[in-house]
Amino acid sequence: FIEVRSKSATAHGTPLETIDYKKRRQIERCARQYLAHKKVGADVCCRFDAVGVLFPADGQVEIVHVPDAFRLGE
């Protein structure tokens, strides 16, 4: 799975900083529903990558990819 977050400024944190505990639980809940729908076993190990995209006013787009940012149930 992958979560992509974007922002136009960092005044209130970076795009990746918006993936807090509450957001992770929401992402995990959606992933569990998807896995249940696809009839994938509950014991499967799932990796979540995170991508932060910053679109600042100066036009210099910044992309940060964090492989294996968290796993299901961590």
Residue pairs with C-beta under 8 A, 6 or more apart in sequence:
1 27
1 31
1 46
1 47
1 48
1 49
2 48
2 49
2 50
2 51
3 19
3 23
3 27
3 48
3 49
3 50
3 51
3 69
4 50
4 51
4 52
4 53
5 15
5 16
5 18
5 19
5 50
5 51
5 52
5 53
6 15
6 52
6 53
6 54
6 55
7 14
7 15
7 18
7 52
7 53
7 54
7 55
8 54
8 55
8 56
8 57
9 56
9 57
10 54
14 52
14 54
14 64
15 52
15 53
15 54
15 64
16 50
16 52
16 64
16 66
19 27
19 50
19 69
24 70
27 48
28 48
28 72
28 73
31 46
31 48
31 72
32 72
35 42
35 44
35 46
45 71
45 72
46 71
46 72
47 67
47 68
47 71
48 68
48 69
48 70
48 71
48 72
49 65
49 66
49 67
49 68
49 69
50 65
50 66
50 69
50 70
51 63
51 64
51 65
51 66
52 62
52 63
52 64
52 66
53 61
53 62
53 63
53 64
54 61
54 62
54 63
55 61
56 62
